[in-house]
Amino acid sequence: MTAPIYVVTLAEALPAHLKLVTDKLHELADLSRMSEGCLRFDIYCDTDQPCRFNTIELWATREDHQRHIDSPLLFKTISSLFGKMAGMPQVRVLSPISVLED
């Protein structure tokens, strides 16, 4: 059995575009949650720096995540944010080595 993977992304909106970026991230989360293999897709805003966002994603397999990365949905969303973000997002793909079981 393949272990799920977690993906953590840090991105920062330019202050002048905060509302647009927030709206696009909500849209991305809603659509991503419908993607095959997406078990969770949550977005968090930094309490002290509201232009900073983290996504925490859980995918059934690395292949499911790669399919998401290659999707027109993600390309369209990222393209719409060019010039509205403070640099490129930092993406980390994580494999669990120790997790709390339910």
C-alpha positions as CSV (number, residue, x, y, z in Angstrom):
1,M,0.0,0.0,0.0
2,T,1.3,3.5,-0.9
3,A,1.4,6.0,1.9
4,P,-0.3,9.3,1.3
5,I,1.8,12.4,0.8
6,Y,1.5,15.8,2.4
7,V,2.2,19.0,0.5
8,V,2.9,22.3,2.3
9,T,3.1,25.5,0.3
10,L,4.1,29.0,1.5
11,A,3.1,31.9,-0.7
12,E,2.9,35.6,-0.1
13,A,0.5,38.0,-1.8
14,L,1.5,41.6,-2.6
15,P,-0.6,43.8,-0.3
16,A,-2.3,45.6,-3.2
17,H,-3.6,42.2,-4.5
18,L,-4.5,40.5,-1.2
19,K,-8.3,40.3,-1.9
20,L,-7.8,38.9,-5.4
21,V,-5.2,36.3,-4.2
22,T,-7.4,35.3,-1.3
23,D,-10.4,34.8,-3.7
24,K,-8.2,32.7,-6.1
25,L,-6.9,30.5,-3.3
26,H,-10.4,29.8,-2.2
27,E,-11.4,28.9,-5.7
28,L,-8.3,26.7,-6.0
29,A,-9.0,24.9,-2.8
30,D,-12.7,24.2,-3.7
31,L,-11.7,22.8,-7.1
32,S,-8.7,20.9,-5.8
33,R,-10.9,19.1,-3.2
34,M,-12.8,17.6,-6.1
35,S,-9.6,16.2,-7.8
36,E,-9.0,12.5,-7.8
37,G,-6.8,11.5,-4.8
38,C,-7.2,14.8,-2.9
39,L,-7.9,13.9,0.7
40,R,-7.5,17.4,2.1
41,F,-6.7,20.9,0.8
42,D,-6.7,23.5,3.5
43,I,-5.5,27.2,3.3
44,Y,-4.2,29.1,6.3
45,C,-3.4,32.8,6.6
46,D,-0.5,33.8,8.8
47,T,-1.9,35.5,11.9
48,D,0.8,38.1,12.1
49,Q,1.4,38.6,8.4
50,P,-2.0,38.4,6.6
51,C,-0.4,38.4,3.1
52,R,1.3,35.1,3.8
53,F,-0.6,31.9,3.1
54,N,0.1,28.2,3.7
55,T,-1.7,25.4,1.9
56,I,-1.6,22.1,3.6
57,E,-2.6,19.3,1.2
58,L,-3.0,15.6,1.7
59,W,-3.0,13.4,-1.4
60,A,-3.6,9.6,-1.6
61,T,-0.5,9.1,-3.8
62,R,2.4,11.0,-5.3
63,E,0.8,10.3,-8.7
64,D,-2.4,12.0,-7.7
65,H,-0.5,15.1,-6.6
66,Q,1.5,15.1,-9.8
67,R,-1.7,14.9,-11.9
68,H,-2.9,17.9,-9.9
69,I,0.4,19.8,-10.6
70,D,0.1,19.0,-14.3
71,S,-3.6,20.0,-14.5
72,P,-5.0,23.0,-16.5
73,L,-6.7,24.1,-13.3
74,L,-3.5,24.7,-11.4
75,F,-1.8,26.3,-14.5
76,K,-4.8,28.7,-14.9
77,T,-4.8,29.7,-11.3
78,I,-1.0,30.2,-11.0
79,S,-1.0,32.2,-14.3
80,S,-3.7,34.5,-13.0
81,L,-1.5,35.3,-10.0
82,F,1.6,36.4,-11.9
83,G,2.6,39.9,-10.7
84,K,0.4,39.6,-7.7
85,M,2.7,37.5,-5.5
86,A,5.9,38.4,-3.7
87,G,8.0,35.8,-5.5
88,M,7.5,32.1,-6.3
89,P,5.7,29.9,-3.8
90,Q,7.8,27.5,-1.7
91,V,6.5,24.0,-2.1
92,R,7.5,21.0,0.0
93,V,6.3,17.5,-0.6
94,L,6.5,15.4,2.6
95,S,6.2,11.7,3.3
96,P,5.1,10.7,6.8
97,I,7.7,8.9,9.0
98,S,5.8,9.3,12.2
99,V,2.1,10.2,12.5
100,L,-0.5,10.1,15.3
101,E,-3.0,7.4,14.5
102,D,-6.7,7.9,15.2
